[in-house]
Amino acid sequence: MSYKLETPFTEKQRIDFIVLHNHQNGRRIEKSANGALYALDPNEIMGSNGIPVINQNYEAELAEAEAERIALLSLTAADVERAIYKAKGIDFEDLLTLVETSLSNAEEAGEGENIDLKALKIELKANNFYRGNPYIDAVGAILGFSKQQLDEFFETNDYTKLVSSFAESE
């Protein structure tokens, strides 16, 4: 629900309005064409007629922003290899062997795995691993990790996020 400071208003009224609604309550302040100030809630936008309306795309925009934030999470190569070792008892060399086996089995079964093994070897030499890298999901699936487990792991750098949910789903 938006709040409005009608014109005319004093500088003190303007400042008090901004402090109350923006600084204390996190609302966005916008000025309308007629000079009035509005304090908008996160799900509101200024309509074309200068009156606040509910943003129908708000939920989708939030989901997109969250997906972008998750994709930019990163961990060091050591963090990732250590977590895989603690969760599965394998290191990157073992992982490459497992991926090769998985690719061979998929090829024999006529399924199309989309992992370029040489590119993966290069990726495993990187200093940082970003959650948004498609190899993370592909290799995670081979290891039996869900996307949610991987998100939580990258969020917390806690390898138990890769173990606890996995054990519960078995």
C-alpha positions as CSV (number, residue, x, y, z in Angstrom):
1,M,0.0,0.0,0.0
2,S,1.6,3.3,-1.1
3,Y,1.6,6.5,0.9
4,K,1.3,10.0,-0.5
5,L,2.7,13.3,0.6
6,E,0.4,15.9,-1.0
7,T,1.7,19.3,-2.3
8,P,2.4,21.8,-1.0
9,F,4.7,20.4,1.6
10,T,7.6,21.9,3.6
11,E,11.2,20.7,3.4
12,K,10.8,19.3,6.9
13,Q,7.7,17.4,5.9
14,R,9.5,16.0,2.8
15,I,12.5,14.9,4.9
16,D,10.2,13.4,7.6
17,F,8.3,11.5,4.9
18,I,11.4,10.1,3.3
19,V,12.9,9.1,6.7
20,L,9.7,7.4,7.8
21,H,8.9,5.5,4.6
22,N,12.3,5.0,3.0
23,H,14.9,4.8,5.7
24,Q,12.7,3.2,8.4
25,N,10.3,1.1,6.3
26,G,12.2,0.4,3.1
27,R,9.7,1.9,0.7
28,R,10.9,3.5,-2.6
29,I,10.2,7.2,-2.9
30,E,8.9,8.5,-6.3
31,K,7.7,11.9,-7.3
32,S,4.6,12.1,-9.4
33,A,4.0,14.5,-12.3
34,N,2.0,16.9,-10.1
35,G,4.8,17.1,-7.5
36,A,3.4,14.8,-4.9
37,L,5.7,12.3,-3.3
38,Y,4.8,8.6,-3.1
39,A,6.3,5.9,-0.9
40,L,5.9,2.7,-2.8
41,D,6.0,-0.8,-1.4
42,P,8.3,-3.3,-3.3
43,N,5.4,-4.8,-5.3
44,E,4.3,-1.4,-6.5
45,I,5.3,0.8,-9.5
46,M,4.3,4.2,-10.6
47,G,1.6,3.9,-13.2
48,S,1.5,5.9,-16.4
49,N,-1.1,8.2,-15.0
50,G,1.1,9.1,-12.0
51,I,-0.7,6.9,-9.5
52,P,0.9,3.8,-8.0
53,V,-0.3,0.4,-9.2
54,I,0.6,-3.2,-8.3
55,N,3.4,-4.5,-10.5
56,Q,1.9,-7.7,-12.1
57,N,5.5,-8.9,-12.9
58,Y,6.8,-8.5,-9.3
59,E,7.0,-12.2,-8.4
60,A,8.6,-13.1,-11.8
61,E,11.1,-10.2,-11.3
62,L,11.9,-11.4,-7.8
63,A,12.5,-15.0,-9.0
64,E,14.7,-13.7,-11.9
65,A,16.8,-11.6,-9.5
66,E,17.2,-14.5,-7.1
67,A,18.3,-16.8,-10.0
68,E,20.8,-14.2,-11.1
69,R,22.1,-13.9,-7.5
70,I,22.5,-17.7,-7.1
71,A,24.3,-18.0,-10.5
72,L,26.9,-15.5,-9.3
73,L,27.7,-17.4,-6.1
74,S,31.2,-18.8,-6.2
75,L,33.5,-21.1,-4.3
76,T,37.2,-21.9,-4.7
77,A,38.3,-25.0,-6.5
78,A,39.6,-26.3,-3.1
79,D,36.2,-25.7,-1.5
80,V,34.4,-27.7,-4.2
81,E,36.9,-30.6,-4.4
82,R,37.0,-30.8,-0.5
83,A,33.2,-30.9,-0.4
84,I,33.0,-33.6,-3.1
85,Y,35.6,-35.6,-1.2
86,K,33.7,-35.3,2.1
87,A,30.3,-36.0,0.5
88,K,31.3,-38.8,-1.9
89,G,34.9,-39.8,-1.1
90,I,36.3,-38.8,-4.5
91,D,38.6,-36.1,-5.8
92,F,38.6,-34.3,-9.2
93,E,40.6,-37.2,-10.8
94,D,38.1,-39.7,-9.6
95,L,35.3,-37.3,-10.7
96,L,36.7,-37.2,-14.3
97,T,36.7,-41.1,-14.4
98,L,33.2,-41.1,-13.1
99,V,32.1,-38.6,-15.8
100,E,33.8,-40.6,-18.5
101,T,32.0,-43.8,-17.4
102,S,28.7,-41.9,-17.3
103,L,29.3,-40.5,-20.8
104,S,30.1,-44.0,-22.1
105,N,27.1,-45.5,-20.5
106,A,24.8,-42.8,-21.8
107,E,26.3,-43.2,-25.3
108,E,25.7,-46.9,-25.2
109,A,22.1,-46.4,-24.1
110,G,21.6,-43.9,-26.9
111,E,21.1,-41.0,-24.4
112,G,22.7,-37.6,-25.1
113,E,24.9,-36.4,-22.3
114,N,26.0,-32.9,-22.9
115,I,29.4,-32.8,-21.1
116,D,32.5,-32.0,-23.1
117,L,35.1,-33.9,-21.2
118,K,38.1,-31.8,-22.4
119,A,36.2,-28.6,-21.5
120,L,35.4,-30.1,-18.1
121,K,39.1,-30.8,-17.5
122,I,39.8,-27.2,-18.2
123,E,37.0,-26.1,-15.9
124,L,38.3,-28.2,-13.0
125,K,41.6,-26.2,-13.2
126,A,39.8,-22.9,-12.6
127,N,40.5,-21.0,-9.4
128,N,36.8,-20.3,-8.8
129,F,33.6,-22.2,-9.5
130,Y,30.5,-20.2,-10.2
131,R,27.1,-21.7,-9.4
132,G,25.8,-20.5,-12.8
133,N,28.3,-22.6,-14.7
134,P,26.3,-25.4,-16.5
135,Y,28.9,-28.0,-15.7
136,I,28.0,-27.6,-12.0
137,D,24.5,-29.0,-12.7
138,A,25.6,-31.6,-15.1
139,V,28.3,-33.0,-12.9
140,G,26.1,-32.6,-9.8
141,A,23.5,-34.7,-11.5
142,I,26.0,-37.5,-12.1
143,L,27.0,-37.3,-8.4
144,G,23.4,-37.4,-7.4
145,F,23.1,-33.9,-6.2
146,S,19.9,-31.9,-6.8
147,K,19.9,-28.3,-8.0
148,Q,18.6,-27.3,-4.6
149,Q,21.4,-29.1,-2.8
150,L,23.9,-27.3,-5.0
151,D,22.3,-23.9,-4.5
152,E,22.5,-24.5,-0.7
153,F,26.1,-25.7,-0.9
154,F,27.2,-22.6,-2.9
155,E,25.2,-20.4,-0.6
156,T,26.8,-21.7,2.6
157,N,30.0,-23.6,1.6
158,D,28.8,-26.3,3.8
159,Y,29.4,-29.8,2.3
160,T,26.7,-31.3,4.6
161,K,24.1,-29.7,2.3
162,L,25.3,-32.2,-0.3
163,V,25.0,-35.1,2.1
164,S,21.9,-34.6,4.4
165,S,19.3,-34.1,1.7
166,F,20.9,-36.9,-0.4
167,A,20.7,-39.3,2.5
168,E,17.1,-38.4,3.2
169,S,16.0,-39.0,-0.4
170,E,17.4,-42.5,-0.5
